[in-house]
Amino acid sequence: MAKAKAKTIGDLRDSGYQVTSIKEEMRRNLIERIQKKQDILPGIFGYEDSVVPQLENAILSGQDIIFLGERGQAKSRIIRSLVNLLDEEVPYISDCEIWDNPYAPVCRACRDKVDDKDDKVEISWMTRDQRYGEKLATPDNTIADLIGEVDPIKIAEGRYLSDELTIHYGLIPRTNRGIFCINELPDLAERIQVGLLNIMEERDVQIRGYRVRLELDVFLVASANPEDYTNRGRIITPLRDRFGAQIRTHYPKSAVHEISIMDQESTQFADDDYTVTVPDYMKEIVVEITRLARRSPDVNQRSGVSVRASIADYESLLANALRRAIRIGEKEVVPRVSDLPYVVPTLTGKVEFETVEEGKEEQIVDKLIQGAVVAVFNRHFNVVDLEEIVTQFKAGISVEVSDTLASKEYVKIVKQVEGLDAAVAKLDPGENLAVIASAVEFLLEGLHLNKRLNKDMSAGKAQYRG
């Protein structure tokens, strides 16, 4: 880009500035990022070996892209992040509705302006954020929304119907020299899909029965649910054929990636009066609940179980831990196993269940929670190594815990049950009483779910016994 911003087309020519197509521009910037080993999808985890290589190939080959994936697989976020592959600023003819290229204007108004003033035509500069357009496809979308329509006011002013200057441009022409995204493409009515064919291939538009030649420079991206896109026939074959690359997204294959997403996306508050600490095993449990739901026969797998489920469950877990700390007057906020029932309302609102009896949803989620706790527990402990603790419970010891019990009371439990201190130490709680309390509950619940301890529930309290 020129060191000093040009103000006219003549200044731009004198500076030696070269205008390239958007696909050439993105390709050039991608090559530079790859050479510098920079991440092209910052803040998006788990796609390094799957989506990213396919995306890079599509951009390097200059292909329009459709992303196929279930909800909550970061499709929209990936698409919006593509603006990072655009130049920081590019010039356009001032006051142009479709951001015309100063060297090769395509709209009638700008062509007339250049014919009249030539190199004295004023130019402006647009940022990369101004070069992104997006539309959620719905059945009521019209050609006027996406491509354009004849403006009756301009007709009333005396222009002819066939005059190009009568057109009010739609969203796609107004994203000329930019990236345009259509979310949920199969929801677009077929007659509107037909209207996109010329945009994608011939790069011209047809409005109200007459053809307007607009050499639009648009990088078109779309998203769709694979069930709608491939099985229901809700997208016309010629339009599907015009997308160069079809990229499948997926849910995180690694629990580590999903935890990273959960940490990054969960709502953060500046609570100066409280210190939040979340043990790793509690994060693992939240993610494991989601991962078990994705394999559960009781959950509708066609609709998917979004990463948003993990994020919302995590937020609910922390909220109950904070509520406890506020009520019992503690400053340390640490989630416990006894907080997990409070993710039930969140998760039941995030997933679609297969046909079950009314009221059974909570039971299904409870089983998912129990399965997650025992799976994570067995990764951290071997039950055989905890027989000393089990023996004491068989001898008559019992302990009571609840989500409102003060953290200091758990220290008494550790002292009461011989061997429990060594088991807790394996979780590295340090001197934080609230973290110790969380570790004690995790150990007791893990032993119960491994059928080594009995558990009685009463009035929100849990009693563990032999």
C-alpha positions as CSV (number, residue, x, y, z in Angstrom):
1,M,0.0,0.0,0.0
2,A,1.2,3.5,-0.7
3,K,3.0,5.2,2.2
4,A,0.7,8.3,2.0
5,K,-3.0,7.9,1.2
6,A,-3.8,9.0,-2.3
7,K,-6.8,11.3,-2.6
8,T,-7.5,11.1,-6.3
9,I,-7.1,8.4,-9.0
10,G,-4.2,10.3,-10.4
11,D,-2.4,10.3,-7.0
12,L,-3.1,6.6,-6.8
13,R,-1.5,5.9,-10.2
14,D,1.5,8.1,-9.4
15,S,2.1,6.1,-6.2
16,G,2.3,2.9,-8.2
17,Y,-0.5,1.2,-6.3
18,Q,-1.8,-1.9,-7.9
19,V,-5.4,-3.0,-7.3
20,T,-5.9,-6.8,-7.3
21,S,-9.0,-9.0,-7.1
22,I,-10.1,-10.0,-3.7
23,K,-9.2,-13.7,-4.3
24,E,-5.7,-12.6,-5.4
25,E,-5.4,-10.4,-2.3
26,M,-6.5,-13.1,0.1
27,R,-4.1,-15.6,-1.6
28,R,-1.2,-13.2,-1.3
29,N,-1.8,-12.5,2.3
30,L,-2.3,-16.2,3.1
31,I,1.0,-17.1,1.5
32,E,2.7,-14.5,3.6
33,R,1.0,-15.9,6.8
34,I,2.1,-19.4,5.9
35,Q,5.6,-18.3,5.3
36,K,5.7,-16.6,8.7
37,K,4.1,-19.6,10.3
38,Q,1.2,-17.4,11.6
39,D,-2.2,-18.9,12.6
40,I,-4.9,-18.1,10.1
41,L,-7.7,-19.0,12.5
42,P,-6.7,-17.4,15.8
43,G,-8.9,-18.4,18.8
44,I,-10.3,-21.5,17.0
45,F,-9.1,-24.8,18.4
46,G,-9.0,-28.4,17.0
47,Y,-9.1,-27.7,13.3
48,E,-5.3,-27.5,12.7
49,D,-5.1,-30.9,10.9
50,S,-8.6,-31.0,9.3
51,V,-10.4,-27.7,8.4
52,V,-7.3,-25.4,8.2
53,P,-5.5,-27.3,5.4
54,Q,-8.7,-27.5,3.3
55,L,-9.4,-23.8,3.9
56,E,-5.9,-22.9,2.9
57,N,-6.1,-25.0,-0.3
58,A,-9.5,-23.4,-1.2
59,I,-8.1,-19.9,-0.8
60,L,-4.9,-20.7,-2.7
61,S,-7.0,-22.0,-5.6
62,G,-9.4,-19.1,-5.5
63,Q,-12.5,-21.2,-4.9
64,D,-15.8,-20.1,-3.3
65,I,-16.4,-22.1,-0.2
66,I,-19.3,-23.7,1.6
67,F,-18.9,-24.9,5.2
68,L,-20.9,-27.9,6.2
69,G,-21.4,-28.7,9.9
70,E,-23.8,-29.0,12.8
71,R,-24.6,-26.1,15.1
72,G,-21.8,-24.8,17.4
73,Q,-18.9,-25.9,15.2
74,A,-17.6,-22.3,14.7
75,K,-18.6,-22.0,11.0
76,S,-19.7,-18.4,11.3
77,R,-16.6,-17.6,13.4
78,I,-14.3,-19.1,10.8
79,I,-16.0,-17.2,8.0
80,R,-15.8,-13.9,9.9
81,S,-12.1,-14.4,10.6
82,L,-11.4,-14.5,6.9
83,V,-11.4,-10.7,6.9
84,N,-7.9,-11.0,8.5
85,L,-6.6,-12.1,5.2
86,L,-7.7,-8.8,3.6
87,D,-5.4,-5.8,3.3
88,E,-5.8,-3.3,6.1
89,E,-7.2,-0.7,3.6
90,V,-8.0,-0.5,-0.1
91,P,-9.1,2.5,-2.2
92,Y,-12.4,3.0,-3.8
93,I,-14.2,5.8,-5.7
94,S,-15.7,8.1,-3.2
95,D,-19.4,7.9,-2.6
96,C,-19.8,4.7,-4.6
97,E,-22.4,2.4,-3.3
98,I,-20.5,-0.7,-4.4
99,W,-16.9,0.3,-3.5
100,D,-15.8,0.5,-7.1
101,N,-12.2,-0.1,-8.1
102,P,-10.7,3.3,-9.0
103,Y,-8.9,1.8,-12.1
104,A,-11.9,-0.2,-13.4
105,P,-15.3,1.0,-12.2
106,V,-18.3,-1.2,-12.9
107,C,-21.3,0.9,-11.9
108,R,-22.7,3.4,-14.3
109,A,-22.4,6.4,-11.9
110,C,-18.7,5.8,-11.4
111,R,-18.0,5.2,-15.1
112,D,-19.7,8.5,-15.9
113,K,-17.6,10.2,-13.2
114,V,-14.3,8.8,-14.6
115,D,-15.3,9.8,-18.1
116,D,-16.0,13.3,-16.9
117,K,-13.1,13.9,-14.5
118,D,-10.6,11.2,-15.4
119,D,-7.7,11.1,-12.9
120,K,-9.2,14.0,-10.8
121,V,-11.9,11.7,-9.4
122,E,-11.7,11.6,-5.6
123,I,-11.1,8.3,-3.9
124,S,-11.5,7.1,-0.3
125,W,-10.2,4.1,1.6
126,M,-12.2,1.3,3.2
127,T,-11.0,-0.9,6.1
128,R,-11.1,-4.7,6.0
129,D,-14.1,-4.7,8.4
130,Q,-16.1,-2.7,5.9
131,R,-15.5,-5.4,3.3
132,Y,-17.5,-8.1,5.0
133,G,-21.2,-8.7,4.4
134,E,-23.5,-11.4,5.9
135,K,-27.1,-12.6,5.5
136,L,-29.0,-15.3,7.3
137,A,-31.0,-17.2,4.7
138,T,-34.7,-17.4,5.4
139,P,-37.6,-18.3,3.2
140,D,-38.7,-14.7,3.0
141,N,-35.4,-13.4,1.5
142,T,-35.9,-11.8,-1.9
143,I,-33.8,-11.0,-4.9
144,A,-34.1,-7.4,-3.9
145,D,-32.4,-8.2,-0.6
146,L,-29.5,-10.0,-2.1
147,I,-29.0,-8.5,-5.6
148,G,-31.1,-5.4,-6.0
149,E,-34.3,-3.9,-7.3
150,V,-35.5,-1.0,-9.4
151,D,-36.0,2.1,-7.3
152,P,-39.4,3.6,-8.0
153,I,-38.3,7.0,-6.7
154,K,-35.6,7.1,-9.3
155,I,-38.2,6.2,-11.9
156,A,-40.4,9.0,-10.7
157,E,-37.5,11.4,-11.1
158,G,-37.7,10.7,-14.9
159,R,-35.2,7.9,-15.5
160,Y,-36.0,5.0,-17.8
161,L,-36.8,1.6,-16.4
162,S,-33.8,0.1,-18.3
163,D,-31.4,2.8,-17.1
164,E,-28.8,1.2,-14.8
165,L,-29.0,4.3,-12.5
166,T,-32.5,3.3,-11.4
167,I,-31.1,0.3,-9.5
168,H,-31.1,0.1,-5.7
169,Y,-28.3,-2.4,-5.1
170,G,-28.7,-5.4,-2.7
171,L,-26.4,-6.8,-0.1
172,I,-24.1,-8.7,-2.5
173,P,-23.2,-5.8,-4.9
174,R,-22.8,-3.6,-1.7
175,T,-20.1,-6.1,-0.7
176,N,-18.2,-5.8,-4.0
177,R,-14.5,-6.3,-3.5
178,G,-15.3,-8.1,-0.2
179,I,-16.4,-11.3,1.5
180,F,-20.1,-12.1,1.5
181,C,-21.5,-14.9,3.6
182,I,-24.9,-16.6,3.3
183,N,-25.6,-18.5,6.5
184,E,-27.9,-21.6,6.4
185,L,-27.9,-21.6,2.6
186,P,-30.5,-24.4,2.1
187,D,-33.2,-22.2,3.8
188,L,-33.0,-19.9,0.8
189,A,-36.0,-20.3,-1.5
190,E,-35.1,-22.1,-4.8
191,R,-36.0,-19.1,-7.0
192,I,-33.5,-17.0,-4.9
193,Q,-30.9,-19.7,-5.3
194,V,-31.3,-19.4,-9.0
195,G,-30.6,-15.7,-8.8
196,L,-27.2,-16.5,-7.3
197,L,-26.0,-18.6,-10.2
198,N,-24.9,-15.6,-12.4
199,I,-23.3,-13.9,-9.4
200,M,-21.1,-16.9,-8.7
201,E,-20.1,-17.8,-12.3
202,E,-20.6,-15.0,-14.8
203,R,-20.3,-12.3,-12.0
204,D,-23.2,-10.3,-13.4
205,V,-26.7,-9.7,-12.2
206,Q,-30.2,-9.7,-13.7
207,I,-32.9,-7.4,-12.2
208,R,-36.5,-7.1,-13.3
209,G,-36.1,-9.0,-16.5
210,Y,-33.2,-7.0,-18.0
211,R,-29.5,-7.8,-17.6
212,V,-27.1,-5.4,-15.9
213,R,-23.5,-6.3,-16.5
214,L,-21.7,-5.8,-13.1
215,E,-18.3,-7.4,-13.0
216,L,-18.6,-7.9,-9.2
217,D,-15.5,-9.0,-7.4
218,V,-16.9,-11.0,-4.5
219,F,-15.5,-13.9,-2.4
220,L,-18.7,-15.9,-1.7
221,V,-18.9,-18.1,1.4
222,A,-21.8,-20.1,2.7
223,S,-22.7,-22.3,5.7
224,A,-25.2,-25.1,6.0
225,N,-26.2,-28.1,8.1
226,P,-25.1,-31.2,6.3
227,E,-28.5,-32.9,6.7
228,D,-30.2,-30.0,5.0
229,Y,-27.5,-29.7,2.3
230,T,-27.1,-33.3,1.3
231,N,-30.2,-35.3,2.2
232,R,-33.3,-33.1,1.9
233,G,-32.6,-31.7,-1.5
234,R,-33.1,-28.1,-0.3
235,I,-30.3,-26.7,-2.5
236,I,-30.4,-26.7,-6.3
237,T,-27.7,-28.8,-8.0
238,P,-26.4,-26.0,-10.2
239,L,-25.7,-23.8,-7.2
240,R,-24.0,-26.6,-5.4
241,D,-21.9,-27.2,-8.4
242,R,-20.6,-23.6,-8.4
243,F,-19.0,-23.8,-5.0
244,G,-15.4,-24.8,-5.5
245,A,-14.7,-26.2,-2.0
246,Q,-17.0,-28.1,0.4
247,I,-15.4,-28.1,3.9
248,R,-16.8,-30.2,6.7
249,T,-16.4,-28.9,10.2
250,H,-16.7,-31.1,13.3
251,Y,-16.9,-31.0,17.1
252,P,-13.6,-30.9,19.0
253,K,-12.0,-34.3,18.7
254,S,-9.9,-33.7,21.8
255,A,-11.2,-32.8,25.3
256,V,-8.2,-30.5,25.7
257,H,-9.4,-28.5,22.7
258,E,-13.0,-28.3,24.0
259,I,-11.7,-27.1,27.4
260,S,-9.7,-24.4,25.7
261,I,-12.8,-23.3,23.8
262,M,-14.8,-23.4,27.1
263,D,-12.2,-21.3,28.9
264,Q,-12.0,-18.7,26.1
265,E,-15.7,-18.3,25.4
266,S,-17.3,-18.5,28.9
267,T,-18.6,-15.1,30.2
268,Q,-16.0,-13.4,32.4
269,F,-16.8,-10.9,35.2
270,A,-14.5,-8.7,37.1
271,D,-15.4,-9.9,40.6
272,D,-12.7,-8.2,42.7
273,D,-14.1,-9.6,45.9
274,Y,-13.9,-13.2,44.9
275,T,-11.2,-15.4,43.5
276,V,-12.3,-18.1,41.1
277,T,-10.3,-21.4,40.9
278,V,-11.5,-24.3,38.8
279,P,-9.7,-27.6,39.3
280,D,-8.8,-29.4,36.1
281,Y,-10.9,-32.4,36.9
282,M,-14.0,-30.2,37.2
283,K,-13.4,-28.8,33.7
284,E,-12.9,-32.3,32.4
285,I,-16.2,-33.4,33.9
286,V,-18.1,-30.6,32.2
287,V,-16.6,-31.4,28.8
288,E,-17.1,-35.1,29.4
289,I,-20.8,-34.5,29.9
290,T,-21.0,-33.0,26.5
291,R,-18.9,-35.7,24.8
292,L,-21.1,-38.4,26.4
293,A,-24.2,-36.6,25.1
294,R,-22.8,-36.7,21.6
295,R,-22.8,-40.5,21.8
296,S,-26.0,-41.0,23.8
297,P,-28.9,-42.9,22.1
298,D,-31.3,-40.7,24.1
299,V,-30.0,-37.5,22.4
300,N,-30.9,-36.6,18.9
301,Q,-27.5,-36.7,17.1
302,R,-28.9,-35.2,13.9
303,S,-29.3,-31.9,15.6
304,G,-25.9,-32.2,17.3
305,V,-24.7,-31.2,20.8
306,S,-23.0,-27.9,20.4
307,V,-19.8,-26.7,22.1
308,R,-22.1,-24.0,23.5
309,A,-23.5,-26.8,25.8
310,S,-20.1,-27.1,27.4
311,I,-19.8,-23.3,27.7
312,A,-23.2,-22.8,29.2
313,D,-22.8,-25.8,31.6
314,Y,-19.5,-24.4,32.8
315,E,-21.0,-21.0,33.4
316,S,-23.9,-22.5,35.4
317,L,-21.4,-24.5,37.5
318,L,-19.3,-21.4,38.3
319,A,-22.5,-19.5,39.1
320,N,-23.6,-22.0,41.8
321,A,-20.1,-22.0,43.2
322,L,-20.2,-18.2,43.4
323,R,-23.7,-18.3,45.0
324,R,-22.4,-20.7,47.7
325,A,-19.4,-18.5,48.4
326,I,-21.7,-15.4,48.8
327,R,-24.1,-17.2,51.1
328,I,-21.6,-18.8,53.4
329,G,-19.2,-15.8,53.4
330,E,-16.2,-17.3,51.6
331,K,-14.0,-15.4,49.2
332,E,-12.8,-18.5,47.2
333,V,-15.1,-19.7,44.4
334,V,-14.4,-23.3,43.6
335,P,-16.9,-25.6,41.9
336,R,-17.7,-29.0,43.5
337,V,-19.4,-32.2,42.4
338,S,-22.4,-31.1,44.4
339,D,-22.7,-28.2,42.0
340,L,-23.2,-30.4,39.0
341,P,-27.0,-30.8,39.3
342,Y,-27.3,-27.1,38.5
343,V,-26.1,-27.8,34.9
344,V,-29.3,-29.9,34.3
345,P,-31.5,-26.9,33.4
346,T,-28.8,-25.6,31.1
347,L,-28.1,-28.8,29.2
348,T,-31.8,-29.8,28.8
349,G,-32.2,-26.5,27.0
350,K,-29.3,-27.1,24.7
351,V,-30.0,-30.6,23.4
352,E,-32.9,-32.3,21.6
353,F,-33.9,-35.6,23.1
354,E,-35.2,-38.6,21.2
355,T,-38.8,-39.6,22.0
356,V,-38.9,-40.1,25.7
357,E,-41.6,-39.9,28.4
358,E,-42.3,-36.4,29.7
359,G,-40.1,-35.6,32.6
360,K,-37.4,-38.2,31.7
361,E,-35.0,-35.6,30.3
362,E,-33.6,-34.8,33.8
363,Q,-33.0,-38.5,34.4
364,I,-31.1,-38.7,31.2
365,V,-28.9,-35.7,32.0
366,D,-28.3,-37.1,35.5
367,K,-26.9,-40.3,34.0
368,L,-24.7,-38.3,31.7
369,I,-23.3,-36.4,34.7
370,Q,-22.7,-39.6,36.6
371,G,-21.0,-41.2,33.6
372,A,-18.8,-38.1,33.2
373,V,-17.7,-38.0,36.9
374,V,-16.8,-41.7,37.0
375,A,-14.9,-41.5,33.7
376,V,-12.8,-38.5,34.8
377,F,-12.3,-40.1,38.3
378,N,-11.0,-43.3,36.8
379,R,-8.5,-41.3,34.7
380,H,-7.1,-39.8,37.9
381,F,-7.3,-42.7,40.3
382,N,-7.2,-46.5,40.5
383,V,-9.9,-47.6,42.9
384,V,-7.6,-50.4,44.2
385,D,-5.2,-47.7,45.6
386,L,-8.1,-46.3,47.7
387,E,-9.0,-49.5,49.5
388,E,-7.8,-48.0,52.8
389,I,-10.4,-45.3,52.6
390,V,-13.2,-47.8,51.6
391,T,-12.3,-50.1,54.6
392,Q,-12.9,-47.3,57.1
393,F,-16.3,-46.6,55.6
394,K,-17.1,-50.3,55.8
395,A,-16.1,-50.2,59.5
396,G,-18.8,-47.6,60.2
397,I,-17.5,-44.2,59.3
398,S,-20.0,-41.9,57.4
399,V,-19.6,-38.3,56.2
400,E,-22.1,-35.7,55.0
401,V,-21.5,-33.1,52.3
402,S,-23.7,-30.5,50.5
403,D,-23.3,-27.7,48.1
404,T,-23.8,-25.2,51.0
405,L,-21.3,-26.8,53.4
406,A,-18.4,-24.5,54.4
407,S,-15.0,-25.4,53.0
408,K,-13.4,-25.7,56.5
409,E,-15.8,-28.6,57.3
410,Y,-14.1,-30.7,54.6
411,V,-10.8,-30.4,56.3
412,K,-12.4,-32.1,59.3
413,I,-13.5,-34.9,56.9
414,V,-9.9,-35.3,55.6
415,K,-8.7,-35.7,59.2
416,Q,-11.5,-38.1,60.1
417,V,-10.9,-40.5,57.2
418,E,-7.4,-42.0,57.3
419,G,-5.7,-42.1,53.8
420,L,-8.0,-39.4,52.4
421,D,-5.3,-36.8,52.9
422,A,-2.9,-38.7,50.6
423,A,-5.6,-39.2,47.9
424,V,-6.5,-35.5,48.1
425,A,-2.8,-34.6,47.8
426,K,-2.7,-36.3,44.4
427,L,-5.0,-33.6,43.0
428,D,-2.6,-30.9,44.2
429,P,-5.1,-28.7,46.0
430,G,-2.4,-26.7,47.9
431,E,-3.5,-24.8,51.0
432,N,-6.8,-23.5,49.5
433,L,-9.6,-24.9,51.7
434,A,-12.2,-24.5,48.9
435,V,-10.1,-26.5,46.5
436,I,-9.6,-29.2,49.2
437,A,-13.4,-29.3,49.6
438,S,-13.9,-29.9,45.9
439,A,-11.3,-32.6,45.9
440,V,-13.0,-34.4,48.8
441,E,-16.3,-34.4,47.0
442,F,-14.7,-35.7,43.8
443,L,-13.1,-38.6,45.6
444,L,-16.2,-39.6,47.6
445,E,-18.5,-39.4,44.5
446,G,-15.9,-41.3,42.4
447,L,-15.8,-44.1,45.0
448,H,-19.6,-44.2,45.1
449,L,-20.0,-44.4,41.3
450,N,-17.4,-47.2,41.3
451,K,-19.7,-49.0,43.8
452,R,-17.3,-48.8,46.7
453,L,-19.4,-46.5,48.8
454,N,-23.2,-46.1,49.3
455,K,-24.8,-42.7,49.0
456,D,-28.0,-41.4,50.6
457,M,-29.6,-38.1,49.4
458,S,-31.8,-36.1,51.7
459,A,-32.8,-32.4,51.6
460,G,-29.9,-31.4,49.3
461,K,-27.4,-33.2,51.4
462,A,-25.4,-36.4,50.5
463,Q,-24.3,-38.9,53.1
464,Y,-21.6,-41.4,52.1
465,R,-21.3,-44.6,54.0
466,G,-20.0,-48.2,53.7
